[in-house]
Amino acid sequence: MTYEQHPFRWTPGAEQRHATLAPLRDHGAEVETLCGARIVVDRTELAWLRLTCEPCNVAAHEIAGVPMPGDGPEIVDGQIAGAR
Ligand SMILES: [Zn+2]
């Protein structure tokens, strides 16, 4: 069995670590994220230490078919139940 990479990748930008389905982009490029935001990719070293964007994290777990650890929010039709 071969390892299949998930279709999303983590990319830092807009003060958080977001996940995206877009191909890997260079620093300064604009990219659409799983949470629906358009961010400017930040490939500086410290950017990788920023907090994970929660909606992106939930969406990434859903794509990977892995439940959120602990009492994560419930996902209904691709949206976080009870959010906003
Ligand atoms: Zn995000």
PDB file of the backbone (N, CA, C, O) and the ligand in Angstrom, with CONECT records:
HET     ZN  A 101       1
ATOM      1  N   MET A   1       0.851  -1.197   0.000  1.00  0.00           N
ATOM      2  CA  MET A   1       0.000   0.000   0.000  1.00  0.00           C
ATOM      3  C   MET A   1       0.883   1.242   0.000  1.00  0.00           C
ATOM      4  O   MET A   1       1.829   1.344   0.782  1.00  0.00           O
ATOM      5  N   THR A   2       0.571   2.170  -0.870  1.00  0.00           N
ATOM      6  CA  THR A   2       1.377   3.383  -0.945  1.00  0.00           C
ATOM      7  C   THR A   2       0.728   4.500  -0.138  1.00  0.00           C
ATOM      8  O   THR A   2      -0.488   4.537   0.051  1.00  0.00           O
ATOM      9  N   TYR A   3       1.550   5.376   0.316  1.00  0.00           N
ATOM     10  CA  TYR A   3       1.056   6.539   1.056  1.00  0.00           C
ATOM     11  C   TYR A   3       0.531   7.578   0.081  1.00  0.00           C
ATOM     12  O   TYR A   3       1.241   8.011  -0.827  1.00  0.00           O
ATOM     13  N   GLU A   4      -0.706   7.968   0.277  1.00  0.00           N
ATOM     14  CA  GLU A   4      -1.266   9.018  -0.574  1.00  0.00           C
ATOM     15  C   GLU A   4      -1.351  10.308   0.213  1.00  0.00           C
ATOM     16  O   GLU A   4      -1.973  10.377   1.273  1.00  0.00           O
ATOM     17  N   GLN A   5      -0.717  11.315  -0.325  1.00  0.00           N
ATOM     18  CA  GLN A   5      -0.715  12.603   0.349  1.00  0.00           C
ATOM     19  C   GLN A   5      -2.112  13.215   0.308  1.00  0.00           C
ATOM     20  O   GLN A   5      -2.831  13.086  -0.683  1.00  0.00           O
ATOM     21  N   HIS A   6      -2.476  13.871   1.378  1.00  0.00           N
ATOM     22  CA  HIS A   6      -3.764  14.566   1.397  1.00  0.00           C
ATOM     23  C   HIS A   6      -3.735  15.712   0.395  1.00  0.00           C
ATOM     24  O   HIS A   6      -2.673  16.253   0.089  1.00  0.00           O
ATOM     25  N   PRO A   7      -4.919  16.081  -0.117  1.00  0.00           N
ATOM     26  CA  PRO A   7      -4.955  17.110  -1.167  1.00  0.00           C
ATOM     27  C   PRO A   7      -4.731  18.530  -0.646  1.00  0.00           C
ATOM     28  O   PRO A   7      -4.648  19.468  -1.439  1.00  0.00           O
ATOM     29  N   PHE A   8      -4.633  18.698   0.658  1.00  0.00           N
ATOM     30  CA  PHE A   8      -4.421  20.050   1.188  1.00  0.00           C
ATOM     31  C   PHE A   8      -3.001  20.164   1.713  1.00  0.00           C
ATOM     32  O   PHE A   8      -2.320  19.162   1.930  1.00  0.00           O
ATOM     33  N   ARG A   9      -2.572  21.379   1.910  1.00  0.00           N
ATOM     34  CA  ARG A   9      -1.269  21.627   2.523  1.00  0.00           C
ATOM     35  C   ARG A   9      -1.386  22.851   3.428  1.00  0.00           C
ATOM     36  O   ARG A   9      -2.221  23.729   3.215  1.00  0.00           O
ATOM     37  N   TRP A  10      -0.531  22.881   4.433  1.00  0.00           N
ATOM     38  CA  TRP A  10      -0.529  24.001   5.367  1.00  0.00           C
ATOM     39  C   TRP A  10       0.303  25.123   4.796  1.00  0.00           C
ATOM     40  O   TRP A  10       1.373  24.902   4.229  1.00  0.00           O
ATOM     41  N   THR A  11      -0.200  26.321   4.952  1.00  0.00           N
ATOM     42  CA  THR A  11       0.553  27.477   4.490  1.00  0.00           C
ATOM     43  C   THR A  11       0.326  28.648   5.433  1.00  0.00           C
ATOM     44  O   THR A  11      -0.817  29.021   5.696  1.00  0.00           O
ATOM     45  N   PRO A  12       1.394  29.222   5.937  1.00  0.00           N
ATOM     46  CA  PRO A  12       1.233  30.350   6.840  1.00  0.00           C
ATOM     47  C   PRO A  12       0.920  31.639   6.084  1.00  0.00           C
ATOM     48  O   PRO A  12       1.378  31.845   4.960  1.00  0.00           O
ATOM     49  N   GLY A  13       0.140  32.491   6.715  1.00  0.00           N
ATOM     50  CA  GLY A  13      -0.205  33.786   6.142  1.00  0.00           C
ATOM     51  C   GLY A  13      -1.286  34.434   6.970  1.00  0.00           C
ATOM     52  O   GLY A  13      -2.020  33.752   7.686  1.00  0.00           O
ATOM     53  N   ALA A  14      -1.392  35.750   6.879  1.00  0.00           N
ATOM     54  CA  ALA A  14      -2.417  36.502   7.619  1.00  0.00           C
ATOM     55  C   ALA A  14      -2.386  36.156   9.105  1.00  0.00           C
ATOM     56  O   ALA A  14      -3.432  35.983   9.731  1.00  0.00           O
ATOM     57  N   GLU A  15      -1.189  36.057   9.659  1.00  0.00           N
ATOM     58  CA  GLU A  15      -0.974  35.869  11.100  1.00  0.00           C
ATOM     59  C   GLU A  15      -1.429  34.514  11.619  1.00  0.00           C
ATOM     60  O   GLU A  15      -1.508  34.328  12.834  1.00  0.00           O
ATOM     61  N   GLN A  16      -1.730  33.563  10.746  1.00  0.00           N
ATOM     62  CA  GLN A  16      -2.125  32.232  11.195  1.00  0.00           C
ATOM     63  C   GLN A  16      -1.552  31.191  10.250  1.00  0.00           C
ATOM     64  O   GLN A  16      -1.005  31.519   9.197  1.00  0.00           O
ATOM     65  N   ARG A  17      -1.685  29.922  10.645  1.00  0.00           N
ATOM     66  CA  ARG A  17      -1.364  28.832   9.725  1.00  0.00           C
ATOM     67  C   ARG A  17      -2.664  28.309   9.151  1.00  0.00           C
ATOM     68  O   ARG A  17      -3.488  27.743   9.869  1.00  0.00           O
ATOM     69  N   HIS A  18      -2.844  28.497   7.861  1.00  0.00           N
ATOM     70  CA  HIS A  18      -4.055  28.044   7.191  1.00  0.00           C
ATOM     71  C   HIS A  18      -3.743  26.792   6.379  1.00  0.00           C
ATOM     72  O   HIS A  18      -2.582  26.449   6.155  1.00  0.00           O
ATOM     73  N   ALA A  19      -4.801  26.122   5.945  1.00  0.00           N
ATOM     74  CA  ALA A  19      -4.660  24.997   5.022  1.00  0.00           C
ATOM     75  C   ALA A  19      -5.288  25.396   3.693  1.00  0.00           C
ATOM     76  O   ALA A  19      -6.251  26.161   3.657  1.00  0.00           O
ATOM     77  N   THR A  20      -4.735  24.869   2.594  1.00  0.00           N
ATOM     78  CA  THR A  20      -5.226  25.213   1.274  1.00  0.00           C
ATOM     79  C   THR A  20      -5.190  24.001   0.352  1.00  0.00           C
ATOM     80  O   THR A  20      -4.384  23.087   0.528  1.00  0.00           O
ATOM     81  N   LEU A  21      -6.071  24.014  -0.624  1.00  0.00           N
ATOM     82  CA  LEU A  21      -6.060  22.967  -1.655  1.00  0.00           C
ATOM     83  C   LEU A  21      -5.216  23.390  -2.846  1.00  0.00           C
ATOM     84  O   LEU A  21      -4.946  22.593  -3.744  1.00  0.00           O
ATOM     85  N   ALA A  22      -4.800  24.659  -2.846  1.00  0.00           N
ATOM     86  CA  ALA A  22      -4.020  25.192  -3.965  1.00  0.00           C
ATOM     87  C   ALA A  22      -2.606  24.616  -3.940  1.00  0.00           C
ATOM     88  O   ALA A  22      -2.124  24.184  -2.893  1.00  0.00           O
ATOM     89  N   PRO A  23      -1.949  24.614  -5.094  1.00  0.00           N
ATOM     90  CA  PRO A  23      -0.550  24.169  -5.124  1.00  0.00           C
ATOM     91  C   PRO A  23       0.318  25.070  -4.247  1.00  0.00           C
ATOM     92  O   PRO A  23      -0.046  26.207  -3.947  1.00  0.00           O
ATOM     93  N   LEU A  24       1.442  24.551  -3.854  1.00  0.00           N
ATOM     94  CA  LEU A  24       2.375  25.305  -3.023  1.00  0.00           C
ATOM     95  C   LEU A  24       2.765  26.607  -3.719  1.00  0.00           C
ATOM     96  O   LEU A  24       3.122  26.608  -4.897  1.00  0.00           O
ATOM     97  N   ARG A  25       2.692  27.714  -2.978  1.00  0.00           N
ATOM     98  CA  ARG A  25       2.991  29.020  -3.558  1.00  0.00           C
ATOM     99  C   ARG A  25       4.197  29.642  -2.881  1.00  0.00           C
ATOM    100  O   ARG A  25       4.559  29.295  -1.757  1.00  0.00           O
ATOM    101  N   ASP A  26       4.799  30.561  -3.591  1.00  0.00           N
ATOM    102  CA  ASP A  26       5.955  31.268  -3.055  1.00  0.00           C
ATOM    103  C   ASP A  26       5.521  32.352  -2.079  1.00  0.00           C
ATOM    104  O   ASP A  26       4.355  32.745  -2.035  1.00  0.00           O
ATOM    105  N   HIS A  27       6.473  32.818  -1.309  1.00  0.00           N
ATOM    106  CA  HIS A  27       6.248  33.920  -0.384  1.00  0.00           C
ATOM    107  C   HIS A  27       5.673  35.120  -1.135  1.00  0.00           C
ATOM    108  O   HIS A  27       6.190  35.515  -2.180  1.00  0.00           O
ATOM    109  N   GLY A  28       4.598  35.696  -0.592  1.00  0.00           N
ATOM    110  CA  GLY A  28       4.014  36.885  -1.192  1.00  0.00           C
ATOM    111  C   GLY A  28       2.898  36.593  -2.169  1.00  0.00           C
ATOM    112  O   GLY A  28       2.195  37.513  -2.587  1.00  0.00           O
ATOM    113  N   ALA A  29       2.712  35.329  -2.547  1.00  0.00           N
ATOM    114  CA  ALA A  29       1.634  34.970  -3.469  1.00  0.00           C
ATOM    115  C   ALA A  29       0.307  34.939  -2.713  1.00  0.00           C
ATOM    116  O   ALA A  29       0.280  34.746  -1.498  1.00  0.00           O
ATOM    117  N   GLU A  30      -0.790  35.131  -3.442  1.00  0.00           N
ATOM    118  CA  GLU A  30      -2.115  35.064  -2.834  1.00  0.00           C
ATOM    119  C   GLU A  30      -2.667  33.663  -3.015  1.00  0.00           C
ATOM    120  O   GLU A  30      -2.509  33.049  -4.070  1.00  0.00           O
ATOM    121  N   VAL A  31      -3.312  33.169  -1.979  1.00  0.00           N
ATOM    122  CA  VAL A  31      -3.847  31.816  -2.052  1.00  0.00           C
ATOM    123  C   VAL A  31      -5.167  31.751  -1.290  1.00  0.00           C
ATOM    124  O   VAL A  31      -5.347  32.426  -0.277  1.00  0.00           O
ATOM    125  N   GLU A  32      -6.091  30.924  -1.797  1.00  0.00           N
ATOM    126  CA  GLU A  32      -7.367  30.734  -1.116  1.00  0.00           C
ATOM    127  C   GLU A  32      -7.245  29.567  -0.148  1.00  0.00           C
ATOM    128  O   GLU A  32      -6.676  28.528  -0.481  1.00  0.00           O
ATOM    129  N   THR A  33      -7.789  29.749   1.060  1.00  0.00           N
ATOM    130  CA  THR A  33      -7.620  28.751   2.110  1.00  0.00           C
ATOM    131  C   THR A  33      -8.908  27.971   2.324  1.00  0.00           C
ATOM    132  O   THR A  33      -9.958  28.333   1.793  1.00  0.00           O
ATOM    133  N   LEU A  34      -8.825  26.893   3.110  1.00  0.00           N
ATOM    134  CA  LEU A  34      -9.988  26.056   3.387  1.00  0.00           C
ATOM    135  C   LEU A  34     -11.060  26.812   4.166  1.00  0.00           C
ATOM    136  O   LEU A  34     -12.238  26.461   4.101  1.00  0.00           O
ATOM    137  N   CYS A  35     -10.657  27.850   4.904  1.00  0.00           N
ATOM    138  CA  CYS A  35     -11.647  28.618   5.667  1.00  0.00           C
ATOM    139  C   CYS A  35     -12.286  29.700   4.809  1.00  0.00           C
ATOM    140  O   CYS A  35     -13.130  30.458   5.286  1.00  0.00           O
ATOM    141  N   GLY A  36     -11.879  29.775   3.526  1.00  0.00           N
ATOM    142  CA  GLY A  36     -12.527  30.705   2.601  1.00  0.00           C
ATOM    143  C   GLY A  36     -11.836  32.052   2.499  1.00  0.00           C
ATOM    144  O   GLY A  36     -12.273  32.913   1.735  1.00  0.00           O
ATOM    145  N   ALA A  37     -10.767  32.248   3.253  1.00  0.00           N
ATOM    146  CA  ALA A  37     -10.052  33.521   3.197  1.00  0.00           C
ATOM    147  C   ALA A  37      -9.040  33.500   2.048  1.00  0.00           C
ATOM    148  O   ALA A  37      -8.584  32.438   1.623  1.00  0.00           O
ATOM    149  N   ARG A  38      -8.704  34.679   1.563  1.00  0.00           N
ATOM    150  CA  ARG A  38      -7.577  34.811   0.637  1.00  0.00           C
ATOM    151  C   ARG A  38      -6.436  35.434   1.419  1.00  0.00           C
ATOM    152  O   ARG A  38      -6.557  36.542   1.942  1.00  0.00           O
ATOM    153  N   ILE A  39      -5.320  34.706   1.494  1.00  0.00           N
ATOM    154  CA  ILE A  39      -4.197  35.192   2.290  1.00  0.00           C
ATOM    155  C   ILE A  39      -2.987  35.397   1.394  1.00  0.00           C
ATOM    156  O   ILE A  39      -2.893  34.843   0.299  1.00  0.00           O
ATOM    157  N   VAL A  40      -2.069  36.208   1.891  1.00  0.00           N
ATOM    158  CA  VAL A  40      -0.781  36.362   1.228  1.00  0.00           C
ATOM    159  C   VAL A  40       0.184  35.411   1.927  1.00  0.00           C
ATOM    160  O   VAL A  40       0.398  35.509   3.136  1.00  0.00           O
ATOM    161  N   VAL A  41       0.761  34.496   1.165  1.00  0.00           N
ATOM    162  CA  VAL A  41       1.631  33.463   1.725  1.00  0.00           C
ATOM    163  C   VAL A  41       2.833  34.106   2.411  1.00  0.00           C
ATOM    164  O   VAL A  41       3.513  34.964   1.848  1.00  0.00           O
ATOM    165  N   ASP A  42       3.070  33.664   3.643  1.00  0.00           N
ATOM    166  CA  ASP A  42       4.175  34.176   4.451  1.00  0.00           C
ATOM    167  C   ASP A  42       5.146  33.026   4.709  1.00  0.00           C
ATOM    168  O   ASP A  42       4.877  32.159   5.540  1.00  0.00           O
ATOM    169  N   ARG A  43       6.249  33.019   4.012  1.00  0.00           N
ATOM    170  CA  ARG A  43       7.197  31.913   4.150  1.00  0.00           C
ATOM    171  C   ARG A  43       8.386  32.267   5.037  1.00  0.00           C
ATOM    172  O   ARG A  43       9.452  31.659   4.941  1.00  0.00           O
ATOM    173  N   THR A  44       8.188  33.248   5.891  1.00  0.00           N
ATOM    174  CA  THR A  44       9.251  33.535   6.844  1.00  0.00           C
ATOM    175  C   THR A  44       9.266  32.439   7.903  1.00  0.00           C
ATOM    176  O   THR A  44       8.262  31.760   8.122  1.00  0.00           O
ATOM    177  N   GLU A  45      10.406  32.273   8.553  1.00  0.00           N
ATOM    178  CA  GLU A  45      10.582  31.167   9.483  1.00  0.00           C
ATOM    179  C   GLU A  45       9.598  31.225  10.651  1.00  0.00           C
ATOM    180  O   GLU A  45       9.047  30.204  11.061  1.00  0.00           O
ATOM    181  N   LEU A  46       9.384  32.430  11.181  1.00  0.00           N
ATOM    182  CA  LEU A  46       8.512  32.567  12.345  1.00  0.00           C
ATOM    183  C   LEU A  46       7.046  32.325  12.007  1.00  0.00           C
ATOM    184  O   LEU A  46       6.254  31.988  12.887  1.00  0.00           O
ATOM    185  N   ALA A  47       6.682  32.493  10.746  1.00  0.00           N
ATOM    186  CA  ALA A  47       5.284  32.339  10.353  1.00  0.00           C
ATOM    187  C   ALA A  47       4.779  30.930  10.647  1.00  0.00           C
ATOM    188  O   ALA A  47       3.591  30.729  10.901  1.00  0.00           O
ATOM    189  N   TRP A  48       5.690  29.952  10.611  1.00  0.00           N
ATOM    190  CA  TRP A  48       5.284  28.567  10.866  1.00  0.00           C
ATOM    191  C   TRP A  48       4.954  28.332  12.324  1.00  0.00           C
ATOM    192  O   TRP A  48       4.390  27.291  12.664  1.00  0.00           O
ATOM    193  N   LEU A  49       5.289  29.265  13.190  1.00  0.00           N
ATOM    194  CA  LEU A  49       5.015  29.095  14.615  1.00  0.00           C
ATOM    195  C   LEU A  49       3.700  29.734  15.025  1.00  0.00           C
ATOM    196  O   LEU A  49       3.325  29.690  16.196  1.00  0.00           O
ATOM    197  N   ARG A  50       3.001  30.324  14.074  1.00  0.00           N
ATOM    198  CA  ARG A  50       1.731  30.980  14.407  1.00  0.00           C
ATOM    199  C   ARG A  50       0.673  29.935  14.722  1.00  0.00           C
ATOM    200  O   ARG A  50       0.832  28.750  14.430  1.00  0.00           O
ATOM    201  N   LEU A  51      -0.402  30.406  15.320  1.00  0.00           N
ATOM    202  CA  LEU A  51      -1.492  29.508  15.698  1.00  0.00           C
ATOM    203  C   LEU A  51      -2.215  28.991  14.461  1.00  0.00           C
ATOM    204  O   LEU A  51      -2.288  29.663  13.432  1.00  0.00           O
ATOM    205  N   THR A  52      -2.740  27.790  14.589  1.00  0.00           N
ATOM    206  CA  THR A  52      -3.468  27.173  13.483  1.00  0.00           C
ATOM    207  C   THR A  52      -4.858  27.785  13.366  1.00  0.00           C
ATOM    208  O   THR A  52      -5.560  27.954  14.363  1.00  0.00           O
ATOM    209  N   CYS A  53      -5.243  28.110  12.153  1.00  0.00           N
ATOM    210  CA  CYS A  53      -6.593  28.607  11.878  1.00  0.00           C
ATOM    211  C   CYS A  53      -7.587  27.483  12.172  1.00  0.00           C
ATOM    212  O   CYS A  53      -7.511  26.413  11.568  1.00  0.00           O
ATOM    213  N   GLU A  54      -8.512  27.721  13.092  1.00  0.00           N
ATOM    214  CA  GLU A  54      -9.404  26.650  13.548  1.00  0.00           C
ATOM    215  C   GLU A  54     -10.313  26.117  12.425  1.00  0.00           C
ATOM    216  O   GLU A  54     -10.395  24.901  12.254  1.00  0.00           O
ATOM    217  N   PRO A  55     -10.993  26.974  11.660  1.00  0.00           N
ATOM    218  CA  PRO A  55     -11.822  26.437  10.567  1.00  0.00           C
ATOM    219  C   PRO A  55     -10.998  25.624   9.558  1.00  0.00           C
ATOM    220  O   PRO A  55     -11.474  24.610   9.049  1.00  0.00           O
ATOM    221  N   CYS A  56      -9.779  26.061   9.272  1.00  0.00           N
ATOM    222  CA  CYS A  56      -8.913  25.298   8.366  1.00  0.00           C
ATOM    223  C   CYS A  56      -8.556  23.951   8.978  1.00  0.00           C
ATOM    224  O   CYS A  56      -8.528  22.937   8.281  1.00  0.00           O
ATOM    225  N   ASN A  57      -8.287  23.938  10.265  1.00  0.00           N
ATOM    226  CA  ASN A  57      -7.926  22.703  10.952  1.00  0.00           C
ATOM    227  C   ASN A  57      -9.075  21.704  10.903  1.00  0.00           C
ATOM    228  O   ASN A  57      -8.870  20.518  10.641  1.00  0.00           O
ATOM    229  N   VAL A  58     -10.283  22.194  11.156  1.00  0.00           N
ATOM    230  CA  VAL A  58     -11.472  21.333  11.110  1.00  0.00           C
ATOM    231  C   VAL A  58     -11.670  20.790   9.691  1.00  0.00           C
ATOM    232  O   VAL A  58     -11.922  19.599   9.504  1.00  0.00           O
ATOM    233  N   ALA A  59     -11.552  21.672   8.698  1.00  0.00           N
ATOM    234  CA  ALA A  59     -11.741  21.253   7.306  1.00  0.00           C
ATOM    235  C   ALA A  59     -10.680  20.252   6.883  1.00  0.00           C
ATOM    236  O   ALA A  59     -10.969  19.308   6.148  1.00  0.00           O
ATOM    237  N   ALA A  60      -9.451  20.455   7.345  1.00  0.00           N
ATOM    238  CA  ALA A  60      -8.357  19.544   7.001  1.00  0.00           C
ATOM    239  C   ALA A  60      -8.606  18.162   7.604  1.00  0.00           C
ATOM    240  O   ALA A  60      -8.365  17.146   6.952  1.00  0.00           O
ATOM    241  N   HIS A  61      -9.085  18.123   8.840  1.00  0.00           N
ATOM    242  CA  HIS A  61      -9.403  16.844   9.471  1.00  0.00           C
ATOM    243  C   HIS A  61     -10.528  16.146   8.720  1.00  0.00           C
ATOM    244  O   HIS A  61     -10.517  14.925   8.562  1.00  0.00           O
ATOM    245  N   GLU A  62     -11.493  16.924   8.261  1.00  0.00           N
ATOM    246  CA  GLU A  62     -12.621  16.348   7.532  1.00  0.00           C
ATOM    247  C   GLU A  62     -12.131  15.737   6.212  1.00  0.00           C
ATOM    248  O   GLU A  62     -12.523  14.625   5.855  1.00  0.00           O
ATOM    249  N   ILE A  63     -11.280  16.465   5.499  1.00  0.00           N
ATOM    250  CA  ILE A  63     -10.737  15.970   4.230  1.00  0.00           C
ATOM    251  C   ILE A  63      -9.934  14.696   4.464  1.00  0.00           C
ATOM    252  O   ILE A  63     -10.001  13.752   3.676  1.00  0.00           O
ATOM    253  N   ALA A  64      -9.177  14.683   5.554  1.00  0.00           N
ATOM    254  CA  ALA A  64      -8.339  13.531   5.867  1.00  0.00           C
ATOM    255  C   ALA A  64      -9.161  12.377   6.429  1.00  0.00           C
ATOM    256  O   ALA A  64      -8.667  11.256   6.546  1.00  0.00           O
ATOM    257  N   GLY A  65     -10.423  12.656   6.777  1.00  0.00           N
ATOM    258  CA  GLY A  65     -11.268  11.616   7.345  1.00  0.00           C
ATOM    259  C   GLY A  65     -10.866  11.239   8.754  1.00  0.00           C
ATOM    260  O   GLY A  65     -11.077  10.109   9.194  1.00  0.00           O
ATOM    261  N   VAL A  66     -10.286  12.194   9.456  1.00  0.00           N
ATOM    262  CA  VAL A  66      -9.819  11.970  10.823  1.00  0.00           C
ATOM    263  C   VAL A  66     -10.634  12.864  11.759  1.00  0.00           C
ATOM    264  O   VAL A  66     -10.746  14.067  11.525  1.00  0.00           O
ATOM    265  N   PRO A  67     -11.207  12.277  12.823  1.00  0.00           N
ATOM    266  CA  PRO A  67     -11.958  13.128  13.756  1.00  0.00           C
ATOM    267  C   PRO A  67     -11.031  14.072  14.501  1.00  0.00           C
ATOM    268  O   PRO A  67      -9.864  13.760  14.738  1.00  0.00           O
ATOM    269  N   MET A  68     -11.563  15.227  14.864  1.00  0.00           N
ATOM    270  CA  MET A  68     -10.789  16.180  15.645  1.00  0.00           C
ATOM    271  C   MET A  68     -10.479  15.565  17.001  1.00  0.00           C
ATOM    272  O   MET A  68     -11.322  14.869  17.566  1.00  0.00           O
ATOM    273  N   PRO A  69      -9.275  15.811  17.538  1.00  0.00           N
ATOM    274  CA  PRO A  69      -8.956  15.287  18.863  1.00  0.00           C
ATOM    275  C   PRO A  69      -9.802  15.974  19.932  1.00  0.00           C
ATOM    276  O   PRO A  69     -10.135  17.153  19.814  1.00  0.00           O
ATOM    277  N   GLY A  70     -10.139  15.228  20.966  1.00  0.00           N
ATOM    278  CA  GLY A  70     -10.921  15.787  22.058  1.00  0.00           C
ATOM    279  C   GLY A  70     -12.339  16.088  21.628  1.00  0.00           C
ATOM    280  O   GLY A  70     -12.884  15.431  20.741  1.00  0.00           O
ATOM    281  N   ASP A  71     -12.926  17.072  22.251  1.00  0.00           N
ATOM    282  CA  ASP A  71     -14.302  17.446  21.943  1.00  0.00           C
ATOM    283  C   ASP A  71     -14.324  18.539  20.889  1.00  0.00           C
ATOM    284  O   ASP A  71     -14.743  19.666  21.155  1.00  0.00           O
ATOM    285  N   GLY A  72     -13.867  18.196  19.692  1.00  0.00           N
ATOM    286  CA  GLY A  72     -13.860  19.159  18.601  1.00  0.00           C
ATOM    287  C   GLY A  72     -15.269  19.481  18.153  1.00  0.00           C
ATOM    288  O   GLY A  72     -16.213  18.757  18.473  1.00  0.00           O
ATOM    289  N   PRO A  73     -15.409  20.562  17.416  1.00  0.00           N
ATOM    290  CA  PRO A  73     -16.739  20.952  16.944  1.00  0.00           C
ATOM    291  C   PRO A  73     -17.280  19.943  15.944  1.00  0.00           C
ATOM    292  O   PRO A  73     -16.523  19.315  15.204  1.00  0.00           O
ATOM    293  N   GLU A  74     -18.572  19.799  15.932  1.00  0.00           N
ATOM    294  CA  GLU A  74     -19.222  18.884  15.000  1.00  0.00           C
ATOM    295  C   GLU A  74     -19.314  19.540  13.626  1.00  0.00           C
ATOM    296  O   GLU A  74     -19.569  20.739  13.513  1.00  0.00           O
ATOM    297  N   ILE A  75     -19.102  18.735  12.582  1.00  0.00           N
ATOM    298  CA  ILE A  75     -19.158  19.262  11.220  1.00  0.00           C
ATOM    299  C   ILE A  75     -20.459  18.814  10.562  1.00  0.00           C
ATOM    300  O   ILE A  75     -20.740  17.618  10.481  1.00  0.00           O
ATOM    301  N   VAL A  76     -21.248  19.772  10.096  1.00  0.00           N
ATOM    302  CA  VAL A  76     -22.488  19.481   9.411  1.00  0.00           C
ATOM    303  C   VAL A  76     -22.438  20.135   8.042  1.00  0.00           C
ATOM    304  O   VAL A  76     -22.343  21.358   7.938  1.00  0.00           O
ATOM    305  N   ASP A  77     -22.499  19.332   7.000  1.00  0.00           N
ATOM    306  CA  ASP A  77     -22.441  19.835   5.617  1.00  0.00           C
ATOM    307  C   ASP A  77     -21.221  20.701   5.379  1.00  0.00           C
ATOM    308  O   ASP A  77     -21.303  21.728   4.705  1.00  0.00           O
ATOM    309  N   GLY A  78     -20.097  20.293   5.925  1.00  0.00           N
ATOM    310  CA  GLY A  78     -18.856  20.998   5.694  1.00  0.00           C
ATOM    311  C   GLY A  78     -18.692  22.258   6.517  1.00  0.00           C
ATOM    312  O   GLY A  78     -17.686  22.955   6.381  1.00  0.00           O
ATOM    313  N   GLN A  79     -19.660  22.565   7.370  1.00  0.00           N
ATOM    314  CA  GLN A  79     -19.580  23.758   8.196  1.00  0.00           C
ATOM    315  C   GLN A  79     -19.455  23.341   9.660  1.00  0.00           C
ATOM    316  O   GLN A  79     -19.913  22.266  10.046  1.00  0.00           O
ATOM    317  N   ILE A  80     -18.840  24.185  10.462  1.00  0.00           N
ATOM    318  CA  ILE A  80     -18.729  23.917  11.880  1.00  0.00           C
ATOM    319  C   ILE A  80     -20.083  24.223  12.516  1.00  0.00           C
ATOM    320  O   ILE A  80     -20.570  25.353  12.463  1.00  0.00           O
ATOM    321  N   ALA A  81     -20.679  23.199  13.115  1.00  0.00           N
ATOM    322  CA  ALA A  81     -21.986  23.367  13.736  1.00  0.00           C
ATOM    323  C   ALA A  81     -21.894  24.346  14.903  1.00  0.00           C
ATOM    324  O   ALA A  81     -21.010  24.228  15.752  1.00  0.00           O
ATOM    325  N   GLY A  82     -22.791  25.291  14.941  1.00  0.00           N
ATOM    326  CA  GLY A  82     -22.838  26.237  16.046  1.00  0.00           C
ATOM    327  C   GLY A  82     -21.867  27.386  15.927  1.00  0.00           C
ATOM    328  O   GLY A  82     -21.849  28.264  16.790  1.00  0.00           O
ATOM    329  N   ALA A  83     -21.043  27.406  14.865  1.00  0.00           N
ATOM    330  CA  ALA A  83     -20.084  28.496  14.699  1.00  0.00           C
ATOM    331  C   ALA A  83     -20.773  29.716  14.091  1.00  0.00           C
ATOM    332  O   ALA A  83     -21.619  29.600  13.204  1.00  0.00           O
ATOM    333  N   ARG A  84     -20.395  30.858  14.580  1.00  0.00           N
ATOM    334  CA  ARG A  84     -20.887  32.154  14.117  1.00  0.00           C
ATOM    335  C   ARG A  84     -22.369  32.369  14.282  1.00  0.00           C
ATOM    336  O   ARG A  84     -22.883  33.428  13.923  1.00  0.00           O
TER     337      ARG A  84
HETATM  338 ZN    ZN A 101      -7.920  29.347   7.601  1.00  0.00          ZN2+
END
